[in-house]
C-alpha cells in the first residue's frame, strides 16, 4: 500500500489477521454457549449468561489483567499450554487475538442466541419425530436456518476486534509487528508530536475497513434470508 | 397394530388424565379446543413427557414412567403431522419428503417416494420451496413426509384446522385414500365432527383432560350425553345402489334398508359414510301417507333418554343399524313411545360429503 509507511501497513495487516482469527475461532464456542442459552432449561442459566456478558461491562483493563493472570507465561493455563504444546499467548499476536476474541464474545453470543431463538422450535420437534437425533436436528435444521445470524456474529466479532484496545494493551503490551494493532498504533502515534497526518490516515483506514465489513455482511445476509424465505 | 395409552400429567391450570386403547384403524381424539387432545398427540410423539403412565405400541413399551422408560421421539417411528405443517423452509419439497426416509434407511419399510407422491398428488411440487406452497399443498407434503419415514403409527394433530373449507375438501379425499389403501393405523386429533365421521373407525371423546366416552364411532356418536356437548347422530356405512338419472336421485343401501338422496356426483358401487343427525329424524307410529319425505324406515325403539329440558332422545334399531332421533318430550308422551315399540323413522336430511370417496 503506497500511501502507508511500512510500519503503518504492518499495523493494518496485523489488525486484519487478528480480527479474522479471533472472529473465526470464537464462533464455535459462542455457538455452543448461544445454543445452551437459547434452548437449555437448567438452573445455572442466568449465571452462565452473566459470566458470558462480563467482558461487556468490566473495564477492558480488568479483562486484560485477568487474561494476563490466567494465560500469562506463569498463569495456570498459560504455563500448561507452554509446557505441553509450546504455545504461548503472552506478548504474541495470538494473545492479541485471544483478548479480542474474549472482548467480542458476548456480542457474538448475543447475535447467535437471537437467531437461534428465532428458529421455530416446532421445526426441531418435527425433525426429531422424523428420526433425527438431537445433534442431527441441530446440523440439518437449526444450523442452516441461523446462517444469517452466524454471519452477523462473525462480523460483530471481527469489528469488535478491530477496535479492541484496553484488554489487548494490558495483556500483550505494545510490540511493533507483533501486538501493535491499528488502535494501538494510533495511540502510539498520538504520543509523538507532528504525526497528525499518519493518525488521520490510520483512522480513515479503520473507518473504511469497518464500513466495508458491515455492508458486505449485510448484503450476504439479505441474499441468504431471501433464499430461505423461498421467495 | 395395537395401541394402549394410559397417561396423566398436570400443568398449572390443566390436568390431563386419559386412558384409551385402539386395535388399529383410525382412532379419532375428538373434543373442544383446549380439552387436551393436542397434548395427547404430543405425548404419543414423544415431545411431551407425561408425569405418570404408559404407552405401548404393538407390544413395545414406549413410555413407562414407573419403570423409568421413555423412548425419545427420534426412536419411536411414530409419524407426526402438525396443524401448522412445519415443513423445513430451507429445503425443497423433495428434500422435505425424504428427510425422515434418510434417517430410517436402516429400517427400510418406507414406501418409495413415487407411490406417496402419486397417492397425495404432489408430483408437480417436488422442486418448489415450502414458502411457495398453498396451505393445502403444505399439509399434503407434511403428510407425505411423515409417511415416507415408514411409521408404524401416524399421529395427525388437527391437520386441517388451519385451512379454509375448500382446502379441507381438497385434502379429506387424500386422507380417505390413505386410510383405505395403506391400512396405516392413525390417531386423528380433531374438533370437527364432519372430519371425524368421515375418517374415524373409533372415537375417543376428550373433555377437560378426561375421556368422556370411547368406542366404535357409530356407537359413540349415537349416545345421548348432554354433558358431552356434541350432537348425537347415526353414522352409516352405505353403498351407492342404483342411480335414477331422470330425477337426479341415488339409492344408498345399508344393512337396515335403503335411502334415497340427491345423486350429485355419486357413482353406482361407491362406498361412503354418511351421518344422520338426531334432530333430522322424526317419528311416526304408523306408516305415514301423503308425505313429501322420501326416506321412511321401519324401526324399533331401543331406549329413550332425556336430551334437554324439553327434548327426548331415542335410539332406534333399524335392521341392525342404530339410528337416533330427537323429539320433544310432549311428542314422546302423545305417541306413547316406549322401548320395544315399532315405529317409522322419517329422515328429513342426510349429510355426507359429495366430493368424498372415489
Boltz contact constraints between the chains, C-beta under 6 A:
constraints:
  - contact:
      token1: [A, 122]
      token2: [B, 86]
      max_distance: 6.0
  - contact:
      token1: [A, 123]
      token2: [B, 86]
      max_distance: 6.0
  - contact:
      token1: [A, 125]
      token2: [B, 47]
      max_distance: 6.0
  - contact:
      token1: [A, 126]
      token2: [B, 86]
      max_distance: 6.0
  - contact:
      token1: [A, 128]
      token2: [B, 73]
      max_distance: 6.0
  - contact:
      token1: [A, 128]
      token2: [B, 74]
      max_distance: 6.0
  - contact:
      token1: [A, 129]
      token2: [B, 45]
      max_distance: 6.0
  - contact:
      token1: [A, 129]
      token2: [B, 73]
      max_distance: 6.0
  - contact:
      token1: [A, 129]
      token2: [B, 80]
      max_distance: 6.0
  - contact:
      token1: [A, 130]
      token2: [B, 99]
      max_distance: 6.0
  - contact:
      token1: [A, 130]
      token2: [B, 100]
      max_distance: 6.0
  - contact:
      token1: [A, 130]
      token2: [B, 149]
      max_distance: 6.0
  - contact:
      token1: [A, 131]
      token2: [B, 74]
      max_distance: 6.0
  - contact:
      token1: [A, 131]
      token2: [B, 100]
      max_distance: 6.0
  - contact:
      token1: [A, 131]
      token2: [B, 103]
      max_distance: 6.0
  - contact:
      token1: [A, 131]
      token2: [B, 104]
      max_distance: 6.0
  - contact:
      token1: [A, 131]
      token2: [B, 149]
      max_distance: 6.0
  - contact:
      token1: [A, 132]
      token2: [B, 74]
      max_distance: 6.0
  - contact:
      token1: [A, 132]
      token2: [B, 103]
      max_distance: 6.0
  - contact:
      token1: [A, 133]
      token2: [B, 74]
      max_distance: 6.0
  - contact:
      token1: [A, 144]
      token2: [B, 90]
      max_distance: 6.0
  - contact:
      token1: [A, 145]
      token2: [B, 90]
      max_distance: 6.0
  - contact:
      token1: [A, 228]
      token2: [B, 89]
      max_distance: 6.0
  - contact:
      token1: [A, 228]
      token2: [B, 90]
      max_distance: 6.0
  - contact:
      token1: [A, 229]
      token2: [B, 131]
      max_distance: 6.0
  - contact:
      token1: [A, 230]
      token2: [B, 129]
      max_distance: 6.0
  - contact:
      token1: [A, 230]
      token2: [B, 131]
      max_distance: 6.0
  - contact:
      token1: [A, 230]
      token2: [B, 132]
      max_distance: 6.0
